[in-house]
């Protein structure tokens, strides 16, 4: 039986006299925070980085763009999905006791609050940019001579791409593409009273910038303003009565049932077409749009005008501020950061010899270079005559990635190459289809994973003929094989020649290429969906059983999101036993920390800084026999039950020491860290007297540089007197 939904206003759970939690039922909805609302709370923290005067100016502009981009995706994915549930009449309650409609209403309230904060912030940023010599101007603010130059540029370079569309009985309401910025133009013939409407799409993208430069300095006018003030080119001899801006967001949830598909590739291509024409879930209009036009747009787009129309005072689509954030003013950015070569890889020796001698190497991106570690691993595998096979999972990568070049090169060199491509990686489907086709043309064996499951794990398996027989070398990562995000995301990777992990990786790829599940025995890896969730729950329970005053339990998780209710309930049970639990969670979190009698020993910390936190670490003290795991899986139901994921143990003491330094730096962060309160709100930590004022990202940059210098010194010592290793 469905539980009665609790009040829309959630506060910290009630406590009994003496401060103890009064309800023993760990299924009580009041114990759980809402996934969508805590994700929006994460965006409050990101927006704060844009508001924070300690953040360099162009980084503040970047964070404003990130929040806008995040909210676009939130409407496409999360609100779109909730609207589908409402449309289907689904009334099921979430674990926190909300219906789909309740979630939409509460999310809308937060989005409108964020919109007001963005409005105030944008005005402040414009003033600060102007004082720094960067101006975003209205068309009417620039002199007539410069307006003429801008008009001439527009006529030559953009105007041929612009297509006006009438809106009248003879012309049905035009198709409006997702996230497009549009002009709604009211027109009439001279000396006539009757008006008509036309829609004009602003052709941003494909080489056309949103902000057009004026003159030689960093002065810009938004493209839509240039178009607005040159409508005579589109509508000669017509009188322009009004020009109003609007923007739409479409639902991105258009997945079909792949179990019934004869051809997965064709199905994904059809999904992409469906998404292009998917229902609209949000309409943004510029403040001051007439009520008649606002109502007309809402009706034509089949939206609830009162709920689904968002009025924006100022500029629409602030995600385009990335163009401004990228301007070359070093003093207005964070200090430049260049990934360093990993100390173990500062050598010209064959990388497989290096890994074999080391046993395992821990990579920390973006502090360690992706190019000289992961890309080098694949490049040398493609060239090494002793390498027999390369197997790899591919979730996201760049279209011009060196990764793909290496795989194609390996195939041309006669090696067996197999790649499991996830075609359903959200918003990368089209790119992955193109990459899969390119690889197939090169003779690579491409598969699309297991029916019904997304392949989200990040694994490379290289089989090499070593001096003592075939040996397997494995890379397991927390992030995508994407050179661009490897400089922006905080991720981990493990290069290892461990025999058991190599055997487990072989089992994993056999599963991915066949879908057959029986009798796959994994010795060290924890794969989902078969084993991982059970393994995590068992280890959380074990920590509670081993906990004592003499040997206190400790659980530390670092992840993007904690959403799975079973994991949350298990953590609550351990916390009740007294186990200390530290959670580093970037965005969504269902668990309420610090509730007396329930989660007093739990703290939830979110780090928001110059890099996007993306790595996953699972640590258990285990009565002194510590366990560290890294991998691609968040503690979310979808990851644990509906995706192919992998966690790998980190066993070498020196590598565990590196993970410990990372966890301690983030848990001790007094600049970029936020501590969650029992009601789901967060309070930013501030450095006190004697505290390190640097954020954990700056601390980890310094630690990477320290490791590099130590590695360089060791290399010099070896060059002066150490006997070279024999080549095998």
C-alpha positions in Angstrom: 0.0 0.0 0.0 1.3 3.5 -0.9 2.3 5.7 2.0 0.4 9.0 2.5 2.6 11.7 1.1 4.2 13.9 3.8 4.0 17.6 3.9 5.7 19.4 1.0 7.7 21.4 3.6 10.3 19.1 4.9 12.5 19.9 7.9 14.8 17.9 10.1 13.0 14.7 11.4 11.2 15.0 14.7 13.1 13.8 17.8 11.8 12.3 21.0 12.6 13.6 24.5 16.3 13.3 25.2 17.2 13.9 21.5 16.8 10.3 20.3 15.1 9.5 17.0 11.6 8.5 17.8 10.8 6.3 14.8 12.5 2.9 14.3 11.1 2.4 10.8 14.0 3.2 8.4 11.4 3.3 5.6 9.8 6.4 7.0 9.8 9.0 4.2 11.0 11.8 6.6 14.4 10.1 6.8 15.1 10.6 3.2 15.9 13.8 1.2 14.6 14.2 -2.3 17.0 13.5 -5.2 15.9 16.4 -7.4 15.9 19.0 -4.6 19.3 18.0 -3.4 20.6 18.2 -7.0 19.2 21.7 -7.2 20.8 22.5 -3.9 24.2 21.5 -5.5 23.5 24.1 -8.1 23.0 26.7 -5.4 26.5 25.9 -4.3 27.8 26.2 -7.9 26.0 29.5 -8.2 27.6 30.7 -5.0 31.0 30.2 -6.7 29.8 32.7 -9.2 28.7 35.1 -6.4 31.8 34.6 -4.3 34.2 37.6 -4.5 37.1 35.3 -3.8 36.6 33.6 -7.2 38.4 35.3 -10.1 36.1 37.3 -12.3 36.1 35.2 -15.5 35.8 32.1 -13.3 32.7 33.6 -11.8 31.3 34.1 -15.3 32.1 30.5 -16.0 30.2 29.3 -13.0 27.2 31.4 -14.0 27.3 29.6 -17.4 27.6 26.2 -15.7 24.5 26.7 -13.6 22.5 27.8 -16.6 23.7 24.7 -18.6 23.0 22.5 -15.6 19.4 23.8 -15.3 18.8 23.2 -19.0 19.9 19.6 -18.6 17.8 19.3 -15.4 14.6 20.3 -17.4 15.5 18.0 -20.3 16.2 14.9 -18.1 14.6 15.2 -14.7 11.6 17.5 -15.2 11.0 15.8 -18.6 10.9 12.4 -16.8 8.6 13.7 -14.1 6.2 15.2 -16.6 6.1 11.8 -18.4 5.0 10.2 -15.1 2.4 12.8 -14.5 1.1 12.4 -18.1 0.9 8.6 -17.5 -1.1 9.1 -14.3 1.7 7.6 -12.1 1.1 8.5 -8.5 3.8 6.3 -6.9 5.6 8.0 -4.1 9.4 8.4 -3.9 11.2 7.0 -0.9 10.9 10.6 0.5 7.1 10.5 0.1 6.6 12.8 -2.9 4.4 12.3 -6.0 5.8 13.3 -9.4 3.6 16.4 -9.4 4.8 17.4 -5.9 8.4 17.1 -7.1 7.8 19.3 -10.1 6.1 22.0 -8.0 8.8 22.1 -5.4 11.6 22.1 -8.1 9.9 24.9 -9.9 10.0 27.0 -6.7 13.7 26.5 -6.3 14.4 27.1 -10.0 12.6 30.5 -9.8 14.6 31.4 -6.7 17.8 30.5 -8.6 16.6 32.6 -11.5 16.3 35.6 -9.3 19.8 35.1 -7.9 21.1 34.7 -11.5 19.4 38.0 -12.5 21.1 39.9 -9.7 24.4 38.2 -10.3 24.4 39.0 -14.0 24.0 42.7 -13.4 26.9 42.6 -10.9 29.1 40.7 -13.4 28.4 43.1 -16.2 29.5 46.0 -14.0 32.7 44.1 -12.9 33.5 43.1 -16.5 33.1 46.6 -17.7 35.6 47.8 -15.1 38.0 45.1 -16.3 37.7 46.3 -20.0 35.2 43.7 -21.1 31.8 45.0 -22.1 28.5 43.3 -23.1 26.5 46.1 -24.7 23.1 46.6 -26.1 23.0 47.5 -29.8 21.8 51.0 -29.0 24.7 51.6 -26.7 27.3 51.6 -29.5 28.0 54.6 -31.8 26.3 54.8 -35.2 29.6 54.1 -37.0 30.1 50.9 -35.1 26.5 49.9 -35.6 27.0 50.2 -39.4 30.1 48.0 -39.2 28.3 45.4 -37.1 25.4 45.5 -39.6 27.8 44.9 -42.5 29.4 42.0 -40.7 26.0 40.5 -40.0 24.9 40.9 -43.6 28.0 39.1 -44.9 28.5 36.4 -42.3 25.1 35.6 -40.6 22.1 37.0 -42.4 22.1 34.3 -45.2 21.6 31.7 -42.4 18.5 33.4 -41.0 15.0 32.1 -42.0 11.9 34.0 -41.0 8.7 32.0 -40.5 5.2 33.5 -40.5 2.6 32.5 -37.9 -0.8 32.9 -39.4 -3.7 30.7 -40.7 -1.8 29.9 -43.9 1.4 28.9 -42.0 1.0 26.5 -39.1 3.0 27.3 -35.9 6.6 26.4 -36.8 8.8 23.7 -35.2 10.9 25.2 -32.4 14.2 23.3 -31.8 15.5 22.4 -28.4 17.3 25.2 -26.5 17.0 27.5 -29.5 16.8 31.3 -28.9 14.0 32.9 -30.9 12.6 36.3 -31.9 8.8 36.7 -31.9 8.3 39.6 -34.2 5.1 41.6 -34.5 4.6 43.2 -37.9 2.2 45.2 -39.9 2.0 46.9 -43.3 2.4 50.7 -43.2 -0.8 52.6 -42.6 -2.6 49.3 -41.6 -3.8 48.4 -38.1 -3.9 44.6 -38.5 -0.7 42.9 -37.3 0.9 39.5 -38.0 3.5 37.4 -36.3 6.8 35.8 -37.4 9.3 33.6 -35.7 13.0 34.0 -36.4 15.6 31.6 -34.9 18.9 33.0 -33.7 21.5 30.8 -35.5 24.0 30.4 -32.7 26.4 27.5 -33.1 28.2 25.9 -36.0 30.8 28.7 -35.9 28.4 31.5 -35.2 29.0 33.1 -31.8 26.4 34.4 -29.4 28.4 37.6 -28.8 29.6 39.6 -31.7 32.8 41.7 -31.2 32.6 45.4 -31.8 35.9 47.0 -32.9 39.3 45.8 -31.8 38.6 45.7 -28.0 36.7 43.2 -25.9 33.3 44.8 -26.5 30.4 42.6 -27.5 26.8 42.8 -28.6 24.5 39.7 -28.3 23.6 38.4 -31.7 19.9 38.5 -31.0 20.1 42.3 -30.4 21.9 42.8 -33.7 19.1 40.8 -35.4 16.4 42.7 -33.6 17.8 46.0 -34.8 18.2 44.9 -38.4 14.8 43.3 -39.0 14.3 45.6 -42.0 16.6 43.1 -43.9 14.1 40.3 -43.3 10.9 42.3 -43.5 11.6 45.2 -46.0 9.0 48.0 -46.0 7.2 46.4 -43.0 6.7 48.1 -39.7 8.1 46.2 -36.7 5.7 46.8 -33.9 7.5 44.6 -31.3 10.3 42.1 -31.0 10.3 39.7 -28.1 12.7 36.9 -27.2 11.8 33.3 -26.1 13.5 30.0 -25.7 12.2 26.4 -25.3 13.5 23.2 -23.6 12.4 19.8 -24.8 12.2 16.5 -23.0 15.3 14.3 -23.6 13.6 11.1 -22.2 12.8 9.3 -25.4 14.2 5.8 -24.8 12.6 2.9 -26.4 12.5 -0.7 -25.3 15.8 -2.2 -26.6 14.8 -5.7 -25.8 12.2 -5.5 -28.6 14.6 -3.8 -31.0 15.9 -5.8 -34.0 18.8 -3.4 -34.5 20.1 -1.4 -31.5 21.9 1.1 -33.8 18.7 1.9 -35.7 16.8 2.2 -32.5 19.2 4.8 -31.1 19.0 6.8 -34.3 15.2 6.7 -34.1 15.4 7.9 -30.4 17.6 10.8 -31.5 14.9 11.8 -34.1 12.2 11.4 -31.4 14.1 13.6 -29.0 14.3 16.4 -31.7 10.5 16.4 -31.8 9.9 15.6 -28.1 7.4 17.5 -26.0 8.5 20.9 -24.7 8.8 21.1 -21.0 9.8 24.7 -20.4 9.2 28.1 -22.1 11.5 31.0 -21.2 10.3 34.5 -22.2 12.0 37.8 -21.8 10.5 40.0 -19.1 7.8 42.3 -20.4 6.5 40.0 -23.2 2.9 40.9 -23.8 0.3 38.7 -22.0 -1.4 37.8 -25.3 1.9 36.6 -26.9 2.9 34.7 -23.8 -0.4 32.9 -23.6 -0.3 32.2 -27.4 3.2 30.6 -27.1 2.2 28.5 -24.1 -0.9 27.3 -25.9 0.9 26.4 -29.1 3.6 24.6 -27.2 1.0 22.8 -25.0 2.3 24.2 -21.8 0.6 25.4 -18.6 1.2 29.1 -18.8 1.0 29.6 -15.0 3.5 26.9 -14.2 5.7 26.1 -17.2 6.5 29.6 -18.4 9.6 31.3 -16.8 10.0 35.0 -17.2 13.6 36.1 -17.4 14.7 39.7 -16.7 17.8 40.3 -18.7 19.5 37.9 -21.1 18.2 34.4 -21.9 20.5 31.4 -22.3 23.3 32.5 -19.9 25.0 29.2 -20.8 26.5 31.1 -23.7 28.6 33.1 -21.2 31.2 30.3 -21.7 32.3 32.5 -24.7 33.1 35.4 -22.4 34.6 33.2 -19.7 37.1 31.9 -22.2 38.7 35.3 -22.9 42.4 35.5 -22.4 42.9 37.5 -19.2 45.2 35.4 -17.0 44.7 37.7 -14.1 40.9 37.1 -14.2 41.3 33.3 -14.2 42.5 30.8 -11.7 46.2 30.4 -11.8 47.2 28.3 -14.8 47.4 24.6 -14.1 49.3 22.1 -16.2 49.0 18.4 -15.4 52.3 16.8 -14.5 53.7 13.5 -15.7 53.2 10.7 -13.2 56.6 10.1 -11.4 56.5 6.4 -12.3 56.0 7.3 -16.0 58.8 9.8 -16.3 60.8 7.4 -18.3 61.2 6.2 -21.9 61.0 2.6 -20.8 58.3 0.4 -22.2 55.2 1.3 -20.2 54.3 -2.4 -19.7 57.7 -3.0 -18.1 57.1 0.0 -15.8 53.6 -1.3 -14.8 54.9 -4.8 -14.3 57.7 -3.6 -12.0 55.5 -1.3 -10.1 52.6 -3.8 -9.8 50.1 -0.9 -9.9 50.1 2.8 -10.5 47.5 5.2 -9.3 46.6 8.1 -11.6 45.0 11.3 -10.3 43.5 13.5 -13.0 43.7 16.3 -13.8 46.7 16.5 -11.6 48.5 13.7 -13.5 48.6 14.0 -17.2 46.0 12.0 -19.1 48.1 12.2 -22.3 51.3 10.7 -20.8 49.4 8.0 -18.9 46.2 6.6 -20.3 46.8 7.8 -23.9 50.4 6.6 -23.7 49.1 3.2 -22.4 46.9 2.8 -25.4 49.4 4.2 -27.9 52.2 1.9 -26.8 49.7 -1.0 -26.8 48.8 -0.2 -30.5 52.5 -0.1 -31.5 54.1 -2.8 -29.3 54.7 -5.9 -31.4 54.2 -8.1 -28.3 50.7 -6.9 -27.6 48.2 -9.4 -28.9 44.8 -7.9 -28.0 43.1 -4.7 -26.7 39.7 -4.7 -25.2 38.0 -1.5 -24.0 34.7 0.0 -22.8 33.8 3.4 -24.3 31.1 5.6 -22.7 32.1 9.1 -23.8 35.1 10.5 -25.6 36.0 13.4 -27.9 35.2 13.1 -31.6 38.9 13.8 -32.5 40.2 11.7 -29.6 43.6 10.1 -29.8 42.0 7.2 -28.1 40.1 6.2 -31.2 43.3 6.8 -33.4 45.2 4.3 -31.1 42.5 1.7 -31.5 42.3 2.0 -35.2 46.1 1.9 -35.4 46.2 -1.3 -33.3 43.7 -2.9 -35.6 45.8 -1.9 -38.7 48.8 -3.5 -36.9 47.1 -6.8 -36.8 46.0 -6.8 -33.1 42.7 -8.1 -31.9 40.7 -5.0 -30.9 37.3 -5.2 -29.3 35.3 -2.2 -28.0 32.1 -2.2 -26.0 30.5 1.1 -27.0 27.6 2.5 -25.0 25.3 4.0 -27.6 22.9 5.2 -25.0 25.3 7.6 -23.2 22.9 10.6 -22.8 23.6 13.4 -25.2 26.5 11.6 -26.8 24.5 9.0 -28.7 25.1 10.6 -32.2 28.8 11.0 -31.5 29.1 7.4 -30.3 27.3 6.1 -33.4 29.8 7.8 -35.6 32.7 6.5 -33.6 31.3 3.0 -33.7 31.0 3.1 -37.5 34.5 4.4 -37.9 35.9 1.7 -35.7 33.9 -1.0 -37.5 35.3 0.2 -40.8 38.8 -0.2 -39.4 38.2 -3.8 -38.5 37.5 -3.4 -34.8 35.0 -5.7 -33.2 32.4 -3.3 -31.9 29.6 -4.5 -29.5 26.9 -2.5 -27.7 27.0 -4.1 -24.3 24.3 -6.1 -22.6 20.6 -5.7 -23.5 18.8 -3.8 -20.9 21.9 -2.4 -19.2 24.1 0.6 -19.8 27.8 -0.1 -19.9 29.1 2.6 -17.6 32.4 1.1 -16.4 35.7 2.4 -17.6 38.1 -0.5 -18.3 40.9 -1.2 -20.8 42.4 -4.7 -21.0 45.7 -5.3 -22.9 47.0 -8.8 -23.5 50.7 -8.9 -24.1 53.2 -11.7 -24.8 55.7 -11.1 -22.0 59.0 -13.0 -21.4 57.2 -15.5 -19.2 54.0 -15.9 -21.2 50.8 -14.0 -21.8 50.2 -11.2 -19.3 47.2 -9.0 -18.8 47.5 -5.2 -18.2 44.5 -3.3 -17.0 43.4 0.3 -16.6 40.3 0.9 -14.5 39.0 4.5 -14.2 36.4 6.6 -12.6 36.0 8.9 -15.5 35.4 8.7 -19.3 38.2 8.2 -21.7 37.9 11.9 -22.8 41.0 14.0 -23.0 39.0 17.2 -22.6 37.2 16.4 -19.4 40.4 14.8 -18.1 41.7 18.4 -17.6 38.5 19.6 -16.0 37.2 16.6 -13.9 38.7 15.2 -10.8 39.1 11.5 -11.6 41.2 8.4 -10.6 42.7 5.6 -12.6 44.5 2.4 -11.8 47.1 0.8 -14.1 47.9 -2.7 -12.9 49.3 -6.0 -14.0 47.6 -7.9 -11.1 46.9 -11.4 -12.3 43.5 -11.7 -10.5 42.3 -8.3 -11.8 43.4 -9.3 -15.3 41.4 -12.5 -15.0 38.4 -10.6 -13.7 38.6 -8.1 -16.6 38.6 -11.0 -19.0 35.4 -12.3 -17.4 33.9 -8.8 -17.6 34.6 -8.4 -21.4 33.3 -12.0 -22.1 30.1 -10.9 -20.3 29.9 -7.6 -22.3 30.4 -9.3 -25.7 27.9 -12.2 -25.0 25.6 -11.1 -22.3 25.9 -14.6 -20.7 25.9 -14.4 -16.9 26.2 -17.9 -15.5 29.2 -18.9 -13.3 31.3 -15.8 -13.7 33.5 -15.8 -10.7 35.2 -12.5 -9.8 38.2 -12.7 -7.5 38.8 -9.0 -6.8 36.6 -6.7 -9.0 33.1 -5.9 -7.7 30.9 -5.7 -10.8 27.3 -4.4 -11.1 24.6 -5.4 -11.4 25.4 -8.9 -10.2 27.6 -8.3 -7.1 28.4 -4.7 -6.3 25.3 -3.7 -4.3 25.4 -6.9 -2.2 29.1 -6.3 -1.6 28.6 -2.7 -0.4 25.7 -3.6 1.8 27.7 -6.5 3.4 30.7 -4.3 4.0 28.6 -1.6 5.6 27.0 -4.2 7.9 30.4 -5.7 8.6 31.7 -2.3 9.8 28.8 -2.1 12.3 29.5 -5.6 13.6 33.2 -4.9 14.1 32.7 -1.5 15.7 33.7 -1.2 19.3 35.1 1.5 21.6 38.5 -0.1 21.2 38.3 -0.5 17.4 35.9 2.1 16.2 34.4 1.6 12.7 34.9 4.1 9.9 33.3 4.3 6.5 34.3 6.9 4.0 32.6 7.2 0.5 33.4 9.7 -2.2 31.0 9.9 -5.1 28.8 12.1 -7.2 25.5 11.0 -5.7 24.0 8.9 -2.9 20.5 8.0 -4.0 20.0 4.3 -3.4 17.6 3.9 -0.4 19.0 0.5 0.6 22.5 1.9 0.9 21.2 4.9 2.9 19.3 2.6 5.3 22.4 0.5 5.8 24.4 3.6 6.6 21.8 4.7 9.1 22.0 1.3 10.8 25.8 1.5 11.0 25.6 5.1 12.3 23.2 4.0 15.0 25.8 1.5 16.1 28.3 4.3 16.4 30.3 3.9 13.2 31.7 7.1 12.0 30.7 7.8 8.4 32.3 10.5 6.2 30.6 11.1 2.9 32.1 13.3 0.2 29.1 13.8 -2.2 29.1 16.2 -5.0 25.4 16.7 -5.7 22.4 14.5 -4.8 22.2 12.9 -1.4 19.2 11.3 0.2 20.8 10.8 3.7 20.2 13.3 6.4 23.4 13.8 8.5 23.6 14.8 12.1 20.2 13.7 13.2 20.3 12.8 17.0 19.8 9.1 17.6 20.0 8.3 13.8 23.0 9.8 12.1 24.9 11.8 14.7 28.2 10.2 13.5 27.6 11.0 9.8 28.9 14.1 8.0 28.2 14.9 4.4 30.6 17.3 2.6 30.4 18.6 -0.9 33.4 20.2 -2.6 32.8 22.8 -5.3 35.8 24.3 -6.9 37.8 24.8 -10.1 37.5 21.1 -11.0 34.3 19.0 -11.2 34.5 16.3 -8.6 33.9 13.0 -10.4 36.0 10.3 -8.7 34.5 7.5 -6.6 36.3 6.0 -3.6 34.8 3.5 -1.2 36.8 3.0 2.1 36.1 0.6 5.0 38.4 0.5 8.1 37.5 -3.2 8.6 39.0 -3.5 12.1 42.4 -2.3 10.8 42.4 -4.5 7.7 41.5 -1.5 5.5 39.8 -1.7 2.1 39.9 0.9 -0.6 38.0 0.6 -3.8 37.8 3.0 -6.8 35.5 2.8 -9.8 32.8 4.3 -12.0 29.7 3.6 -9.8 27.8 6.1 -7.6 25.6 4.7 -4.9 22.5 5.1 -7.1 19.9 2.5 -7.8 20.4 2.9 -11.6 24.2 2.4 -11.2 23.9 -0.6 -8.9 21.0 -2.4 -10.6 20.8 -1.2 -14.2 24.3 -0.5 -15.3 27.5 -2.5 -15.9 29.9 -1.0 -13.3 33.1 -2.0 -11.7 34.9 -1.2 -8.5 38.5 -2.3 -8.2 40.5 -2.7 -5.0 43.6 -0.5 -4.3 45.9 -2.7 -2.3 49.5 -1.3 -2.5 50.3 0.7 0.7 51.9 3.6 -1.2 48.8 4.0 -3.4 46.5 3.8 -0.4 48.6 6.6 1.1 47.8 8.7 -1.9 44.1 8.0 -1.6 44.2 8.8 2.1 45.9 12.2 1.3 43.1 12.9 -1.2 40.3 12.0 1.2 41.9 14.0 4.1 42.4 17.0 1.9 38.8 17.2 0.9 37.3 16.3 4.3 39.5 19.0 5.8 38.8 21.6 3.1 38.0 25.0 4.5 37.6 27.0 1.3 35.7 24.9 -1.3 33.7 22.6 1.0 30.1 22.7 2.1 28.7 20.8 5.1 25.2 19.4 4.8 22.7 20.1 7.6 19.9 17.7 8.7 17.3 19.5 6.6 19.4 19.1 3.4 20.7 22.7 3.3 24.5 23.3 3.3 26.8 25.7 5.0 30.1 26.7 3.4 33.1 26.2 5.6 35.3 29.1 6.2 39.0 29.0 7.2 39.6 29.7 10.8 42.8 30.8 12.5 45.6 28.4 11.6 43.6 26.7 8.9 45.0 26.2 5.4 43.1 28.9 3.3 43.5 26.9 0.1 40.8 24.7 -1.4 41.5 21.0 -1.7 42.0 21.3 -5.5 44.9 23.7 -4.9 46.3 21.4 -2.2 46.1 18.4 -4.5 47.8 20.4 -7.3 50.7 21.1 -4.9 50.9 17.5 -3.8 51.1 16.4 -7.5 53.9 18.8 -8.1 55.7 17.6 -5.0 55.4 14.0 -6.3 56.7 15.1 -9.7 59.8 16.8 -8.2 60.5 13.8 -6.1 60.3 11.6 -9.2 62.6 13.9 -11.1 65.2 13.8 -8.3 65.0 10.0 -8.2 65.4 9.8 -12.0 68.5 11.9 -11.8 70.0 9.7 -9.1 69.3 6.6 -11.2 70.9 8.2 -14.2 74.1 9.0 -12.3 74.7 5.5 -10.9 72.1 2.8 -11.1 72.6 -0.2 -13.4 70.1 -0.2 -16.2 67.5 -3.0 -16.1 68.0 -5.7 -18.8 65.5 -5.5 -21.6 63.3 -8.6 -21.7 
